[in-house]
Amino acid sequence: MSAAKEIVIDDHSESHSLKASAEAGSNGSGDANATRAARTDGPPVVRRRLPDERHSLTHHFSVGGQEGYVTVGLYEHGLPGELFIRMAKEGSTVSGLMDSFATAVSLALQYGVPLRKRNSSHRNR
């Protein structure tokens, strides 16, 4: 039996419904790190997970009195595939917001959203 999850995305211009299989590699691509999501209005979307062992870069930062670390997990070819943000003050509201933001960015990267497009949505215009 295959468990499925439904995700509804509303980007203010149109609504998309995705159904993702919970089984990794169930998209028939032969990639054990890929999960397929069938779109109702176009080609299927594939989530490319990072391998268990991967390269990463970690950077210490301090902004407005808040300190922490940013870690970027990399695919084999060097492109980013996940983001972790660790704040010095665990349990703080800022720490929770940064964790949620990093999870959203990681999922977007794994589903193929270009990094430039993702960044442009967070800039002041």
KEKE-3310 file (N, C-alpha, C; in steps of 0.2 Angstrom, whole numbers, plus 5000, padded with zeros to 4 digits):
npx = (5004:5003:5007:5000:5002:4994:4998:4994:4997:4997:5000:4995:4992:4988:4981:4989:4989:4997:5001:5010:5020:5024:5034:5052:5060:5050:5047:5051:5062:5074:5082:5086:5085:5075:5059:5043:5030:5014:5008:4992:4991:5001:5018:5025:5032:5048:5056:5073:5082:5096:5111:5115:5128:5137:5145:5147:5145:5149:5146:5149:5139:5134:5122:5114:5116:5112:5118:5124:5125:5126:5123:5126:5121:5127:5125:5132:5137:5140:5130:5119:5108:5101:5098:5103:5100:5107:5104:5111:5104:5095:5078:5072:5061:5066:5075:5066:5059:5070:5073:5061:5061:5073:5070:5059:5067:5076:5067:5062:5073:5076:5065:5068:5067:5074:5089:5091:5078:5071:5078:5075:5062:5063:5069:5069:5059)
npy = (4994:5011:5026:5043:5060:5076:5092:5108:5122:5140:5153:5166:5168:5157:5141:5126:5108:5096:5078:5068:5054:5044:5035:5034:5037:5032:5036:5030:5034:5028:5034:5034:5044:5052:5059:5058:5069:5071:5082:5091:5099:5098:5092:5080:5084:5082:5078:5080:5073:5075:5065:5053:5055:5070:5085:5100:5118:5129:5144:5156:5169:5186:5196:5211:5209:5196:5180:5166:5151:5147:5133:5125:5112:5102:5096:5083:5089:5101:5111:5120:5111:5110:5120:5125:5134:5139:5146:5156:5157:5146:5140:5153:5165:5170:5160:5149:5155:5156:5143:5138:5145:5141:5127:5129:5135:5124:5114:5120:5121:5107:5104:5110:5124:5138:5146:5160:5164:5162:5170:5183:5184:5188:5200:5218:5228)
npz = (5000:4996:5003:5001:5000:4999:4992:4992:4982:4982:4972:4971:4958:4951:4956:4962:4962:4970:4971:4981:4981:4995:4995:4992:4977:4969:4957:4945:4940:4943:4952:4969:4977:4973:4973:4967:4962:4956:4945:4942:4931:4922:4918:4928:4944:4952:4966:4971:4982:4993:4994:5007:5012:5010:5003:5012:5016:5029:5038:5049:5057:5062:5065:5069:5083:5084:5083:5074:5063:5046:5036:5021:5012:4999:4982:4972:4961:4965:4967:4978:4989:5001:5016:5032:5046:5061:5076:5089:5101:5106:5105:5104:5096:5084:5081:5078:5067:5058:5056:5050:5038:5032:5030:5020:5010:5007:5003:4991:4983:4982:4974:4962:4960:4954:4962:4960:4957:4968:4978:4973:4976:4989:4991:4994:4985)
capx = (5000:5007:5004:5001:5001:4992:5000:4991:5001:4993:5005:4991:4990:4984:4982:4992:4988:5002:5001:5017:5021:5028:5040:5057:5062:5044:5045:5053:5068:5080:5086:5083:5084:5070:5052:5039:5024:5011:5004:4986:4991:5007:5022:5026:5038:5052:5060:5079:5085:5103:5113:5116:5135:5137:5149:5143:5149:5147:5148:5147:5137:5132:5118:5110:5116:5110:5124:5122:5129:5123:5126:5123:5122:5129:5124:5138:5140:5142:5125:5116:5102:5098:5100:5102:5102:5107:5104:5115:5099:5090:5071:5070:5057:5070:5078:5061:5058:5075:5072:5056:5063:5078:5066:5056:5072:5078:5062:5062:5079:5076:5060:5071:5066:5081:5091:5090:5071:5070:5081:5072:5056:5064:5072:5065:5058)
capy = (5000:5017:5032:5049:5067:5081:5098:5113:5128:5145:5158:5171:5169:5151:5136:5120:5103:5090:5072:5065:5047:5044:5030:5037:5033:5029:5039:5026:5036:5024:5038:5032:5050:5056:5057:5061:5072:5071:5088:5090:5103:5098:5087:5078:5087:5077:5081:5077:5073:5075:5059:5053:5058:5075:5090:5106:5124:5132:5150:5160:5176:5190:5202:5214:5206:5189:5176:5159:5147:5144:5127:5124:5105:5103:5090:5080:5093:5108:5116:5119:5107:5111:5125:5125:5140:5138:5153:5155:5157:5140:5141:5159:5166:5171:5153:5146:5158:5154:5136:5137:5148:5136:5122:5131:5136:5118:5111:5124:5119:5100:5103:5113:5131:5141:5150:5167:5166:5161:5176:5189:5185:5190:5207:5224:5231)
capz = (5000:4995:5006:4997:5003:4994:4994:4987:4982:4979:4971:4970:4951:4950:4961:4959:4967:4969:4975:4981:4984:5001:4994:4989:4971:4966:4950:4940:4937:4946:4957:4975:4981:4970:4975:4961:4963:4950:4945:4938:4926:4918:4919:4936:4948:4955:4972:4971:4989:4993:4997:5015:5013:5005:5005:5014:5018:5035:5039:5055:5055:5067:5062:5074:5089:5084:5080:5072:5058:5040:5033:5015:5009:4991:4978:4969:4956:4968:4968:4984:4989:5007:5020:5039:5050:5068:5080:5096:5106:5104:5107:5103:5091:5079:5079:5075:5061:5053:5055:5045:5032:5029:5027:5014:5005:5006:4999:4985:4980:4980:4969:4956:4960:4953:4967:4958:4957:4975:4981:4970:4980:4996:4991:4994:4979)
cpx = (5004:5003:5005:4999:4999:4995:4997:4995:4997:4998:5001:4989:4986:4986:4985:4990:4993:5000:5007:5017:5026:5034:5045:5059:5056:5043:5048:5059:5075:5084:5082:5082:5079:5063:5048:5032:5020:5006:4998:4986:4997:5012:5024:5033:5041:5056:5067:5082:5092:5105:5115:5123:5136:5142:5144:5148:5146:5150:5145:5145:5135:5128:5113:5110:5114:5116:5121:5127:5124:5126:5122:5125:5122:5127:5131:5141:5141:5136:5121:5109:5098:5101:5098:5104:5101:5108:5108:5110:5094:5083:5068:5065:5061:5073:5072:5059:5063:5075:5067:5058:5068:5075:5063:5061:5074:5073:5062:5067:5079:5070:5062:5069:5073:5082:5090:5083:5069:5072:5077:5065:5057:5068:5067:5064:5056)
cpy = (5006:5023:5038:5055:5071:5088:5103:5120:5134:5151:5164:5172:5163:5146:5129:5114:5098:5084:5069:5058:5047:5039:5034:5033:5030:5032:5036:5028:5032:5028:5037:5038:5055:5054:5061:5064:5074:5078:5087:5094:5104:5092:5086:5082:5082:5081:5077:5078:5072:5068:5059:5056:5063:5081:5096:5112:5127:5139:5153:5167:5179:5196:5205:5211:5198:5185:5169:5156:5146:5139:5126:5117:5106:5096:5088:5085:5100:5113:5115:5115:5108:5117:5124:5131:5139:5144:5151:5154:5152:5142:5148:5160:5166:5164:5149:5148:5156:5147:5134:5140:5144:5130:5123:5132:5129:5114:5114:5121:5112:5099:5107:5120:5134:5146:5157:5169:5166:5168:5182:5190:5188:5197:5212:5227:5238)
cpz = (5000:4999:5002:5001:4997:4997:4989:4988:4979:4979:4969:4962:4949:4955:4958:4964:4965:4974:4975:4984:4990:5000:4990:4982:4967:4959:4944:4937:4939:4951:4964:4979:4978:4972:4970:4964:4957:4950:4940:4932:4922:4920:4926:4938:4952:4960:4972:4978:4988:4996:5004:5016:5008:5008:5008:5016:5024:5036:5045:5054:5062:5064:5068:5081:5090:5080:5079:5066:5052:5037:5027:5012:5001:4988:4975:4964:4958:4969:4974:4984:4996:5011:5027:5042:5057:5072:5086:5101:5104:5108:5107:5097:5084:5076:5076:5068:5056:5051:5049:5038:5029:5027:5021:5009:5002:5001:4992:4980:4977:4975:4962:4955:4959:4959:4966:4959:4964:4979:4979:4974:4987:4997:4992:4987:4979)
residu = (MET:SER:ALA:ALA:LYS:GLU:ILE:VAL:ILE:ASP:ASP:HIS:SER:GLU:SER:HIS:SER:LEU:LYS:ALA:SER:ALA:GLU:ALA:GLY:SER:ASN:GLY:SER:GLY:ASP:ALA:ASN:ALA:THR:ARG:ALA:ALA:ARG:THR:ASP:GLY:PRO:PRO:VAL:VAL:ARG:ARG:ARG:LEU:PRO:ASP:GLU:ARG:HIS:SER:LEU:THR:HIS:HIS:PHE:SER:VAL:GLY:GLY:GLN:GLU:GLY:TYR:VAL:THR:VAL:GLY:LEU:TYR:GLU:HIS:GLY:LEU:PRO:GLY:GLU:LEU:PHE:ILE:ARG:MET:ALA:LYS:GLU:GLY:SER:THR:VAL:SER:GLY:LEU:MET:ASP:SER:PHE:ALA:THR:ALA:VAL:SER:LEU:ALA:LEU:GLN:TYR:GLY:VAL:PRO:LEU:ARG:LYS:ARG:ASN:SER:SER:HIS:ARG:ASN:ARG)
# end
